[in-house]
Every structure is written in structure tokens, then in C-alpha cells.
Amino acid sequence: MPIEILMPALSPTMTEGNLAKWLKKEGDEVRSGDVLAEIETDKATMEVEAVDEGRIGKIIVPEGTQGVKVNQPIAVLLAEGEEAAALAQAGSSAAGRAPDQRSPNRPAQDPRPNPSSQAGEGVAGAKEGSPSPPPAQAGEGRVGGVSNGRDESGAARVFASPLARRMAQQAGVDLASLRGSGPQGRIVKADIEAALAGGARKPAQAPAAVPGAAPVRPAPTPSAPPAAASAAVFAKEQVLALAGNPPYSEKPHTPMRRVIARRLAESKQTIPHFYLSVDCEIDELLKTRTALNAKSEARISVNDFVVRATALALRQVPAANASWSDDAILQWERVDIAVAVALEDGLITPIVKAADQKGLAAIAAETKDLAARARAGKLKLEEFQGGTFSISNLGMFGIRQFEAVINPPHGGILAVGAGEQRPVVRDGQLAVATVMTCTLSCDHRVVDGAIGAQFLGALKKLIEDPLRMLL
């Protein structure tokens, strides 16, 4: 049967995307792992890989289309030996489904069940209380190019794309512990990325089957309640009335701006922020930077020193490198620094992973590359989704001091101001030094005042004695 290719959810916050470009055309052969299209999400332009094999029978959504809902059909894939006549059946199936219906990406009108239903879950998009289809027999045919049932050893087969298997093997992720979001419950690239970001959940165990008894379906899991009550909502007419109806022009919200507004509102409503500031003298740092840049092709910035110092300080005070969960405080074993980068219509936080294990030249090259690709919208999901701590630097804009909003689920964010000459007192004598103010925003559920103070103390020592960073 023809297989519908659906608009994928390429990030946890994505509800719709723009189909920027098709890299395959109708009639092209497709293998698992081939790049099909480029999708513009709320954060970046990302490539979509094929999960199944076959031939592009029909492109439903042309390139350049804006606001395509997640799980809306965008193309139809014909399996080997299928003719174009089968597209009529697939087209009627696609037309009969609402664009925003969250049905699995599976062959049109395929009577065989989704493997996830064998774990006690109803097929997404099915009506509440409708009978579940009978379970497939082991070894029955192939669904979406993957054989059904169990492997030769008798163990339950794990459905995963080749790319997902390779990523899981490299990252040490147990595929059996993941629930797939692809066709027929197959584990795909996005599921591995979610697992690496800490968002994967083990599938629910199916109750034991009783011969002759009706299939047992567990009660549906209630959806998670909102993180907090929404802020006051102002319609455009209300805002105009409150402002006195002055002349205005409209700038429509981009998906990125909507996500920024929602996440930062949730952060301030749900995270108890408190702030600690410290002044760092950076004259020695500037001298070291000048000396290093004179002897190296890498152009090291003050921000690169800050990233390196922050990573080393988090290693010295690991309690500050943590996140809150309802079950426990999660103490991160790796230091991944998310660095805020301003874009034309918002901001994004590309990640310098394992920053404590990288030298200044490596950090300089990586941050420059990440920032350039962030502004071009070419970052991969794993390059901006995640991290354990954030840095926001407005020093280049002349801002002396500010308090940044925490980026969940991080336990803190460091706000870095401009280095400027200020009067200081040394041994009872007035002097002039180049001073940079750093302010730490802390999640008080995770980072107490003493921990935050210890972190800033370690950071200050590293910044004021930059040779420590070179050891």
C-alpha cells in the first residue's frame, strides 16, 4: 500500500513548519536515510530523512508552502512494484483526515496494526473506545519496509531506522527503552535526539494476554497540566485601547518569536529566579588574549575566555551544573555550554559540548562556526537543543550589567556585561582597572545562594588569572 510521508516534528516545540525545498521529485527512488526535503522550523532549517524505501509517487505539499501542520501528509511513497493507480486510494485517505490529526505515519488504509498498539496503546487518531485491531502474528509480512514480529532468537524486534541505530550505537542509547514516533512506531533520528536531551520514556508494558478474552486497553495517560497559568492575554483591540489608539503597523509573529515568548513566560512563572553579581578585573585576560592572537591563526574573543572559564568553574562547583525535576535534582556529568546568539527575529542558543575539555582555540573556532550557521538557519537539532548551562553576553552592545532569564531546564544562566575602565581600590590606593560585571541567574530549586557564590568565586579567579585556563 502507498505510504504517506508526514510533516515531522523536528523539535519538542514544533507544531508547524515551512516546507522550504524538496530534494526529491516525483518518480525518484528513495532509500532509507535519503534526505527528502528541507523544513524550516521555529529555530532552524533542517533536513528530513526518509524512513521507508520506495518511489516518490506524489508530492502533496509543494516547496515554499508555509505553516504546514505536524503530521499533515506532504507526499506519498509507492512501494516496489506499486503503480501510480494506487495513489487515488492514498489521496482519498489523506483528504479524509484533518491536517492536524496526530495519526501515525503508516501505509494508507493498512489493515495491519501499529506495533505500538501491541504494547497496550490505541492507534493515535482512532476514536475513543473503538476496538483495537487484533495483534499481528510473528513473522507476518513486512510493514513499511521492516519485518514484523520477532528476530531469530525469539526476542521482540526493535523497529528503528538505520540512522537511528547508528546514532544509538555511538551514543550508547538502549533502543529497547525508547518509544518510536515514526511509521508503525519505528524509532527514528528525532527519538534518539530526544533521548540524548533527556526526554525519552520507556514504553508502557502490555498486560498479559488471556486466550479468548477481549484485548485489554489501559486507561489513557492524562495529558500533562500546563506548567503554570498563562499570563494575561491581550487581544490586539485591547492593546490598541490601552495605548490610546495611536497609529501603528503590524509585524506578524514568527514561529521563533512565539516559542521565545512562551518559554520565557513559563520560565519566569515557574522558576524562582534570584541573582548574584561579581566584578572581574580583565586587564590580565586582555593581555593574554593579545599575546595568544599574535601567535595563533585563531582569533580568540573575550567571550571565548568566558565560555572556557564558565566550563571550568562548573567542573570545580558541579552542584551549579544541574537541573530540577520533580523526582530529583539531575547532576550533569558533562558541561555543555549554550551560548546565546542574536538573530534578526529572535535568538538561538547553539551549544559548545564538553566545553571544559576544549582549549581556547577550539572553543573560538567552534563558537564562530556555530554562530555563523545559526544566523544562516543551518544548525542541526542536536547543536541547539539541550545543554546544561547558558551564557548571554551583551558586552559588545555596551551593556554594563543585566539579569538574564533562565533557559529551562538549565539551573542557571550567566549574563556578561561590557569590560570598561572603572576606579578600583588596591592596598588602600585608588587605581583604574578594566572591569567586567558578571551576573548569575539561579534556579533556587537547584542552586542555593552559597552554591551560586562558590561558582562566581571560581569564575572570578579564572578570569582574573587567565593562565589557570591554559593548564
C-alpha positions in Angstrom: 0.0 0.0 0.0 1.2 3.6 -0.6 2.9 5.2 2.4 2.1 8.7 3.4 5.1 10.9 4.3 4.0 13.2 7.1 5.4 16.6 8.2 7.7 15.5 11.1 8.0 17.2 14.5 11.7 18.2 14.3 11.8 19.8 17.8 9.8 19.5 21.0 8.3 22.9 20.4 7.3 22.5 16.8 3.6 22.5 15.8 4.0 23.5 12.2 6.8 24.2 9.7 7.5 25.6 6.3 8.4 23.3 3.5 11.4 25.2 2.1 12.6 22.8 -0.6 12.1 19.3 -2.0 15.4 17.4 -2.7 13.5 14.6 -4.4 11.0 14.9 -7.1 8.1 12.7 -8.2 9.3 9.4 -9.7 12.6 9.5 -7.8 13.7 6.3 -6.0 14.1 6.7 -2.2 16.2 4.6 0.2 16.1 4.7 4.0 18.2 7.6 5.2 18.0 9.7 2.0 17.3 13.4 2.5 13.9 14.2 1.2 13.3 17.8 1.9 14.4 20.9 3.9 12.0 22.1 6.6 12.1 25.5 8.3 11.2 25.1 12.0 10.9 27.7 14.7 14.7 27.6 15.2 16.5 26.5 12.0 16.3 24.9 8.6 16.6 21.2 8.9 16.8 18.2 6.6 14.2 15.4 6.7 15.4 11.9 6.1 13.4 9.0 4.6 12.4 6.2 6.9 10.9 3.8 4.3 12.1 2.8 0.8 10.2 3.2 -2.4 9.5 5.8 -5.1 8.0 9.2 -4.7 4.5 8.8 -6.2 3.1 12.2 -5.5 4.2 15.4 -3.8 1.1 16.7 -1.9 2.7 19.9 -0.4 4.8 21.9 -2.9 8.0 23.6 -1.7 7.6 27.1 -0.4 4.4 26.2 1.5 4.1 28.0 4.8 2.6 26.7 8.1 2.3 23.0 7.3 0.9 21.3 10.4 2.9 18.5 12.1 1.7 15.1 10.9 0.0 16.5 7.8 0.7 14.4 4.7 3.2 16.1 2.4 4.0 13.3 -0.1 3.1 9.7 -0.9 5.7 6.9 -1.3 5.0 4.0 -3.6 6.5 0.6 -2.6 8.3 -1.6 -5.0 6.0 -2.8 -7.7 3.2 -0.4 -7.0 1.7 1.6 -9.8 0.5 5.2 -9.9 -3.1 4.0 -9.8 -2.6 3.2 -6.1 -2.3 7.0 -5.5 -6.0 7.5 -5.8 -6.7 5.4 -2.8 -3.9 7.2 -0.8 -5.2 10.6 -1.9 -8.7 9.9 -0.7 -7.3 8.7 2.7 -5.2 11.9 3.0 -8.1 14.1 2.1 -10.4 12.4 4.7 -8.1 13.3 7.6 -7.8 16.7 9.2 -4.3 18.2 8.7 -3.7 18.5 12.5 -4.8 14.9 13.3 -1.9 13.1 15.0 -2.1 9.8 13.2 1.0 7.6 12.8 2.9 7.7 9.5 1.8 4.4 8.1 0.5 3.0 4.7 -2.8 4.4 3.7 -5.7 2.1 4.9 -3.3 -0.6 6.0 -5.4 -3.1 8.0 -2.4 -4.3 10.0 -2.0 -2.7 13.4 0.6 -0.3 14.5 3.2 -2.2 16.6 2.7 0.3 19.4 -0.8 -0.9 19.9 0.6 -4.3 20.9 2.0 -2.5 24.0 -1.5 -1.6 25.1 -1.7 1.8 23.3 -4.5 2.7 20.9 -3.6 3.9 17.5 -3.2 7.7 17.5 -6.1 9.3 15.8 -8.6 6.4 16.5 -11.8 7.3 18.2 -12.0 6.9 21.9 -13.3 3.5 22.8 -13.0 2.0 19.3 -11.9 -1.7 19.4 -8.3 -2.3 18.8 -7.2 -4.4 15.9 -6.0 -8.0 16.5 -2.3 -8.3 17.1 -0.1 -9.3 14.2 1.4 -12.7 14.2 5.1 -13.1 14.5 6.8 -13.1 11.1 3.7 -11.7 9.3 4.8 -9.9 6.2 6.6 -6.5 6.3 5.3 -3.2 7.4 6.8 -0.1 6.0 9.9 -2.0 4.8 10.6 -3.5 8.2 9.8 -7.1 9.0 7.2 -7.7 11.8 7.3 -9.9 14.8 10.5 -11.2 16.5 14.1 -11.9 15.5 15.7 -15.3 15.1 16.5 -15.5 18.8 12.8 -15.0 19.7 13.4 -11.6 21.3 10.9 -8.8 20.4 12.2 -6.9 17.4 13.2 -3.3 17.8 11.9 -1.2 14.9 14.4 1.6 14.1 15.8 3.3 11.0 19.4 2.7 10.1 20.4 6.2 11.0 18.7 5.9 14.4 20.5 2.6 15.1 23.9 4.2 14.2 23.2 7.2 16.4 22.1 5.0 19.3 25.2 2.8 19.0 27.5 5.8 19.0 25.7 7.4 22.0 25.2 4.2 24.0 21.4 4.5 23.9 19.4 1.4 24.5 16.9 1.2 21.7 14.6 -1.2 23.6 14.0 1.6 26.2 12.6 4.1 23.6 9.2 4.5 22.1 9.3 5.3 18.4 7.5 8.2 16.8 8.0 7.1 13.2 5.9 4.9 11.0 4.5 1.8 12.8 6.2 3.0 16.0 9.6 2.9 14.4 12.4 4.7 16.3 13.8 7.5 14.1 16.5 10.2 14.4 14.3 12.5 16.4 13.7 9.9 19.1 17.4 9.4 19.6 17.9 13.2 19.9 15.1 13.3 22.4 16.7 10.5 24.4 20.0 12.4 24.4 18.2 15.5 25.6 16.7 13.5 28.5 13.2 13.4 27.1 12.8 9.7 26.3 10.4 7.5 28.2 10.3 3.7 28.4 7.2 2.2 26.7 4.4 1.0 28.9 4.4 -2.7 29.5 1.4 -4.5 27.9 -0.8 -6.6 30.3 -0.6 -10.4 29.8 -2.9 -11.6 27.1 -5.7 -14.0 28.2 -6.7 -16.5 25.4 -10.2 -15.8 24.2 -10.5 -12.6 26.1 -11.1 -9.2 24.6 -8.0 -7.1 24.2 -7.2 -5.1 27.4 -6.6 -1.4 26.9 -5.1 0.5 29.8 -6.6 3.8 30.8 -5.2 6.7 28.7 -2.4 8.6 30.3 -3.7 12.1 31.2 -2.0 14.9 29.4 0.4 16.9 31.5 -1.1 20.0 33.1 0.2 23.4 32.0 3.4 24.4 33.7 1.7 27.5 35.0 -1.3 29.6 34.5 -0.9 31.7 31.3 -0.1 35.3 31.6 -2.8 37.8 30.8 -3.8 37.6 27.2 -4.3 40.8 25.4 -6.1 40.9 22.0 -5.0 43.4 19.5 -8.0 45.6 20.2 -7.3 45.6 23.9 -3.7 46.7 23.4 -4.8 49.4 21.0 -7.4 50.7 23.5 -4.9 50.7 26.4 -2.3 52.6 24.2 -4.9 55.2 23.2 -5.3 54.0 19.6 -2.2 55.7 18.1 -1.1 54.9 14.5 0.7 51.6 14.2 2.0 48.9 11.8 1.9 45.2 12.3 4.8 42.7 12.4 3.4 39.2 12.4 4.8 36.8 14.9 7.3 34.3 13.6 7.3 30.7 15.0 10.6 31.5 16.7 9.1 34.6 18.4 6.1 32.6 19.6 8.3 30.0 21.1 10.5 32.6 22.8 7.5 34.3 24.3 6.0 31.1 25.6 9.2 29.6 27.0 10.4 32.8 28.7 7.0 33.4 30.2 6.9 29.9 31.5 10.4 30.4 32.9 9.6 33.5 34.9 6.3 32.0 36.1 7.6 28.6 37.2 11.3 29.1 38.1 12.2 31.0 41.3 14.9 33.3 40.0 17.5 35.0 42.2 20.6 36.9 41.1 24.2 37.2 42.2 26.8 39.6 40.6 30.6 39.8 40.7 33.0 42.3 39.2 36.0 40.8 37.4 39.1 42.7 36.5 40.1 41.6 33.0 43.4 43.5 32.3 45.4 40.3 32.5 42.9 38.5 30.4 43.1 41.2 27.7 47.0 40.9 27.7 46.8 37.1 27.4 44.3 37.4 24.6 46.5 39.8 22.7 49.6 37.5 23.1 47.7 34.4 22.0 46.1 36.1 19.0 49.6 37.3 17.9 50.9 33.7 17.8 47.8 31.8 16.6 45.6 31.9 13.5 42.5 31.5 15.7 41.0 34.9 16.7 40.1 34.4 20.4 37.5 36.7 21.8 36.8 37.7 25.4 33.6 35.6 25.2 35.7 32.6 24.4 37.6 33.1 27.6 34.3 33.4 29.4 33.0 30.2 27.9 36.2 28.4 29.0 36.2 29.9 32.5 32.5 29.1 33.0 33.0 25.5 32.0 36.0 25.1 34.3 34.1 26.8 37.2 31.2 24.4 36.7 33.6 21.5 36.9 35.0 22.9 40.1 31.5 23.5 41.5 29.5 20.7 40.0 26.4 21.5 42.1 25.8 24.5 39.8 25.8 22.2 36.7 22.4 20.7 37.5 18.7 20.9 36.6 15.4 20.4 38.5 13.0 17.6 38.0 10.0 16.6 40.2 11.7 13.4 41.1 15.3 14.5 41.8 17.9 17.1 41.1 19.8 16.0 37.9 23.5 16.4 38.3 25.0 16.6 34.9 28.3 14.8 34.3 29.1 16.7 31.2 29.5 20.5 30.8 27.6 21.7 27.7 27.5 25.4 27.4 24.7 27.0 25.4 25.8 30.4 24.1 23.0 32.9 23.2 23.3 34.3 19.6 21.1 37.2 18.5 19.2 36.7 15.2 17.2 39.1 13.1 13.9 37.9 14.5 14.9 36.4 17.8 17.7 34.4 19.4 19.1 30.9 19.5 21.5 29.1 21.8 24.0 26.8 20.0 25.9 24.5 22.3 29.6 24.1 22.9 29.6 20.5 24.1 32.1 19.3 26.7 33.4 22.8 26.9 35.6 22.0 29.9 37.6 19.6 27.8 38.3 22.1 25.0 41.1 24.7 24.7 40.6 28.3 23.9 41.4 27.9 20.2 38.9 25.0 19.8 36.2 27.0 21.6 36.9 30.1 19.4 36.6 28.1 16.2 33.5 26.2 17.3 31.6 29.3 18.6 32.4 31.2 15.4 31.1 28.3 13.2 28.0 27.8 15.3 27.1 31.5 15.3 27.6 31.7 11.5 25.4 28.7 10.9 22.8 29.9 13.5 22.4 33.1 11.6 22.1 31.2 8.3 19.5 28.9 9.9 21.6 25.8 9.2 22.1 24.4 12.7 21.2 20.7 13.4 18.8 20.0 16.2 21.4 18.5 18.4 23.5 21.7 18.0 21.0 24.0 19.7 18.6 21.7 21.6 19.9 20.8 25.1 22.9 22.0 27.1 23.4 22.1 30.8 24.2 25.8 31.4 23.7 29.1 29.4 25.7 32.3 28.8 24.3 35.5 27.4 26.9 38.2 26.6 25.7 41.8 25.8 29.1 43.4 26.4 29.6 44.1 22.7 26.5 46.3 22.8 27.9 48.4 25.7 25.6 46.9 28.3 27.3 47.2 31.7 25.1 44.8 33.7 21.8 42.8 33.2 20.0 39.8 34.6 19.1 37.1 32.1 16.1 34.8 32.1 16.9 31.1 32.7 16.5 28.8 29.7 14.7 25.7 31.0 15.8 23.1 32.0 19.1 24.8 32.9 19.7 25.6 36.5 21.4 28.9 35.7 22.5 31.4 33.1 25.4 33.8 33.3 24.9 37.4 32.0 28.1 39.1 30.9 28.4 42.8 30.6 31.0 45.1 28.9 34.5 45.5 30.1 35.1 49.1 30.9 37.6 51.2 32.9 36.5 51.8 36.4 38.1 53.1 39.6 39.2 50.4 42.0 40.9 50.4 45.4 44.2 48.4 45.7 46.0 48.3 49.0 44.2 51.5 50.1 45.1 53.3 46.9 42.8 54.4 44.1 43.6 52.8 40.8 42.0 52.3 37.4 41.2 48.8 36.1 39.2 47.2 33.2 36.2 45.7 35.0 33.5 43.3 33.6 30.4 42.6 35.7 29.0 39.0 35.5 25.5 38.2 36.9 24.4 34.7 37.6 20.6 34.0 37.4 19.9 30.9 39.6 17.0 28.5 39.8 16.6 28.5 43.6 15.2 25.0 43.5 18.6 23.7 42.3 21.2 26.3 43.1 21.2 27.8 46.5 22.9 31.1 47.3 26.1 29.5 48.7 26.5 27.3 45.6 26.0 30.3 43.3 28.5 32.3 45.3 31.1 29.4 45.1 30.6 29.2 41.3 31.1 33.0 40.9 34.2 32.9 43.1 35.7 30.1 41.0 34.8 32.1 37.8 36.4 35.3 39.1 39.6 33.6 39.9 39.8 32.0 36.4 39.0 35.3 34.6 41.4 37.4 36.7 44.2 34.8 36.4 43.7 33.5 32.8 46.8 31.4 32.8 44.8 29.0 35.0 42.7 28.3 31.9 45.7 27.2 29.9 46.8 24.5 32.4 
